[in-house]
Amino acid sequence: MKFLAITLIVHNDDRSPTARFREVVENAVLAEELGFDGFGVGERHERPFISSSPPVVLSHIAARTSRIRLFTAVTTLSLLDPVRAYEDYATLDHLSEGRLELIIGKGNGAAQARLFHVTPEDQWERNQEAYELFRRLWREDKVTWEGRFRPSLTDAETWPRPLQRPIRVWHGSATSKESVDLAARYGDPLFSANVTNPVEPYAELIDHYRERWAHYGHDPAEALVGAGTAGYYAARTSQEAVETYRPIFEARLEFQRRPGLPIVFPTLEDAIERSSILVGSPQQIIDKVLRYHKRLGHEVMHLHADADGLTPRQHRDALELFQAEIAPVLRAEIPSRPFPGGAA
């Protein structure tokens, strides 16, 4: 199994945006130091996130690191001009020396949809159209194309031409069968959000992905799945882990209640039992990931990159414990394919 650390760059405290961005970059450096396989930055265009420009953030991270793969999580193609998105990410591909992978999706959030004049009725069609043009731009030196949502192209050239030909693109999926079908149609990997609800709705979407993958004529053994987690904190004993994490979980509940969001897991104990949150001793976390793997069949998993209310020392200690005692067991138990370009 491979492990990513991912941030959406939530900014809901008194620190300046400058300090928050600095923390993100330092967390990426730490992730590489500790042995994580990848670091991801989300894209959102509304409060409380300041992750509106992943290519800029990832470019800075690329300059501070040398090995770790760089991910977007997700690139919201329904909001973007695919030509401009291609130019940004092809440039980043070169700056990172071919360490870039994309996770794309239509995105969510009413405020950002209004900002870009995208509607619930057309956001899926925008995502599909943008992706189909985006993948052609990555593969073809000249593109002639016509669609609904941007001006047509005639023998269009885009620069720079990419380092990775082609780049690997994952499709992020939370609730949408359309996203799953698009991934399967093009033989692309799927990354399940797996953070808000119990495992079954996500497992059903992954089952659908595998069915559609075979329907489109791909080898079932080649399907590739990643999955998220709703939070992480490990300590030597489950009692210590729960005691430390409880105020963080309760603060998250309060953050959800203020705007009237639904509460799916009302207590930490319920979340540990029924959600993808990983809180407990190393062995408890290993057992839970293996249990989820039996249902999802995923080879890649993400943890939250942010301290999320932990002190810097608690955050580092938990990540060190993950890499020292949890990751080695999961890597041995769950084989995973190499990254593109021969990276292990």
N, C-alpha and C positions, 0 to 999 in steps of 0.2 A: 504494500500500500504506500501511496505517496501522500504528502501532507502540505497543505497550503495554509498560510495565515492571511486573512482577508479583513479589510476595513472598508466601511462606507463613509468614514470620516464624519461621524456624528460630532456636532459642536454645540453642546448645551450647557456649558459652564462659563465661568468668568474669564477664562484665559483668552488671549488674543488669537485670531486666526493664524497669525505667524507662529505662535507657540504650538498650536494644534498641528499645523503642517510639519513643524520640526519633530514633534513626537511621532508622527506617522513615519517619517523618513528613518528616525532612529529605531523604530520598531522593525522596519524592514532590514536594517543592518543587523539587528539582534537576531531576526529570523534566519538570516544567512549564517551568522556565527553559530547558532545552535543546531543547524542542520536541516531546517525546513527546505522542502523542495521548491516551493513557490511562494510569492507574495502578491496579493491581489488588491486592487483599488476599485471600489464601486463607482458608479456614476449616478448622481441624483442632482436635481436642479430646484430644490426647495428646502425649506427649513425642516429639521435642524441639521441638515447636511451641508458640508462645504466641499463636496466631491464632484463639482461640476466640470472639472478638467483633468480626467485621469491621465491623458498623455503627458501633461506637464509634470504632474506628480511622479509618474513612473519614469520620466526622463531623468529627474533628479535622483531617484532611487537607483536607476541604472548606473549613474555616475559614481554612486557610493558603494556599489556592490560589484561582484565579478562572476558569481556562479548561479545565484538563485534565479529561477524562472519568474517572469513578470506577467501577471494576469490582469485583465479587466474583469470587473464583477458587479454588474454587467455593463457592456457598452450598449446604450439604449438607441439602437439604430432606427427605431420608429420616430425619434426626434431629430435625427441628424441627416445632413446631406452626405450620402455615401461616398461621394468624391472627396469631400473634405475629410471625412473620417479615414478614408484610405490614405490620403496624404499624411495625416498626423501619425498614423500607426506604421506606415512604411518607413517614415523617418525614425520613429522610435525603434523599429526593428533593427535598423542600422546602428543607432546609438547604443543599443543593448547588445550588439553583436549576435543577434539571432536568438535572444532569450525570451521573446514576446509570444504570448498566447492570448487569444481573445475569448471571452465568454460574452455572447450577445443576447439581447432580449428586447422585448417591446417596452419594458419598464412599467412602472406603476406610479401613482401619485397624481391627484387632480391638478395640483398647482403647476407642476412641471408640464403637464399636458396643455394647460391653458397658455403657459409661457410660449410654447412652440406651436400653438394653434392645431393641436392634435386632439381628436375626439375619440371616445370609446368605440365609436362605430368604425373608425378608419385606422386605429392604431395597429391592429394586427396586419392589415393589408400594407400599411407603410413599412412595418418591420420586414415582412416577407419581400416586398419589392426592393427595399434598400439592401437586404442581404444578398439577393440574387445579383444585383449590380455590383455590390462590394466584392463578392467572390470572383466575378469576371474581371474587375479591375486588378485584382491581385494576380490573376493568371494570364491576362492578355495584354500585349503591348499597345494595341489599339482597340478601342471598343466603340461599336455602334449600337445604340440602345434607345428604347423609347418606353416611358412608363407614365403613370398618372401623377406622381407627386413631385417630380423635379423636371427641369428642361431636358430635352432629348440630347443624345450625344452622337456625333458622327466622326468616326476615326479619331476618337479622343485619346490623347496620350496623357498619362499621369506620371508625375515625377516626385520623388525618386522611385525607380523600380525597386522592388523589395529584395531584401537579403534572403529571406525564407520564401521559397517558391514551391508550394504555397504555405502560408501561415496556417497553423491549426486553429480552427474556430469551434468552440463549444457553444451549445445552445442552453441558456439558462431557462429552467422551467420551475414554476411554482404551482400553477393551476391550469395551464393552457395545453390542450391537446394539439393545437395548431403548432406551437413551438416544438413539441415532441415530434410531430409528423414532419416538419421542415428538417429537423436534425436527421431523422431516419432517411428521408428522401435523398439527401446529399451525402449520406455516409459519414456524418459528423458526430462527435461525442456529445453526450448530454450531461448537464450538471443540474442536479435537483436541488432546489432551495432547502427543503427538509428542515425548516426552522420554526414555522408557526403552528403547525398542527401535529397530531400523532402521525406515525409513520405510514398508515395505510393509504391515504390519498396520494402521497408521493410514490409509494410502491406501485399503485395502480397505473400512474403515469409512466413509470419506468417499464412496467409490463407492456403497456401500449407501445412504447418506444421499441422494445424488442420485437413485438409483433409486426410493427410497420417496417422495421429494419429488414426483417425477413421478406416481407411483402415486396419491398423494392429490390430484392434480389441480392442483398448483401450477405456475406458469410456471418451467421450468428455469433461465431467465436470472435469476430472483430468488433462487435459493439462495445463501446467504452462509456462508463458511467462514473460520475463524481457526485458527491453529496455533501451538503452543509451540516453544521451543528448549531444549536441554539445558544451555546455558551460553554465555557470550560473553566474548571478549577480542580486541580488534583492536589491532594495532601497525603501524608503518610497514612492517615486513618480517615475513614468516611466521616466520623464525628467532627474532626477538625475541618474537613472540607466543607461540610454543610454549615457549620457554625460561621466560618469565614464568609461563605458565599450568600448566606441568607439575606443580609442587608442589601447586597447588590441586587438580588432577585426582587426583593420587595420594592426597591427604588425603581426597577424596571416596570413593575406592575403599576406603580403610581404614575410613571411616565406614560403608560398606555391608557390609564383611566382618565387623565386630564382631557384629552381630545375625544373621549368616548369610544376608544377602540375596544373590541371584544376581548375578554380575558378567557383564553382557552385553558390555561393551567393555573388555577387560583392559588396554589401553594408550591413551594419548592419541592416538597416530597412528591406531589403529583407530577411536576415537570420531570423530576428524575425518573419516575416510573414510566411516564407515557410520552415524553418528548425526547428530542435528540440531544438535550442538554447533557454534558458530561461533567458531573460533579461527584467526586468520591475518591476512593483510594485508587492507585494504579490498576490493581487487579479488577476492581469494579468497572473501571472505564474500559479496560481491554475486553471484558466479558460483554459489555453493552455494545461496543463497536462490532464485535464479532456477531452478536445477535442481529444488529441492523444489517450487517453485510449479508447474512443469510437471506434477508428479505429483499435487499436492494441490489446486491451483486456489484457494489461500487469498488473501484480501485483507487480512487482519489477522495480525500476528505479534507474539509477546511475547518480550521479553528478561528475564533475571533482574534485578530491581531492586537486589539486595544486592551488596555488594562481594565477598562469597563468598570471602574470603581475600586479595583484592587490598588494597593500601594505599588510603587515601582518594584520594590523588593518581592512582594507577593507574586506579582505578575511574572517576573523573571524566574523566581523559584519554581512556579507552576510549569512554565515552559521548559525549564531545564529538566524537571521531573518527567515531563512528557517525553522528551527526547532521550532521556537516560533509561527509562523503565517501561514506557508504554509503546513508543514508536518501534523499537527493535522487535518486540513481540508481534506487533501487527504487520510489520514489513515481512517477517518470516511466515506468518500465517496466511497472508493475503498477497499473492504475487501481483505485480503490476508491471505494465509495459514501459519501456524506456520513453522518455520525452523525445520529441522530434530532434533530428540533428545528432542523434547518438548519445544525448545526455542520459545518465543512468536514472 
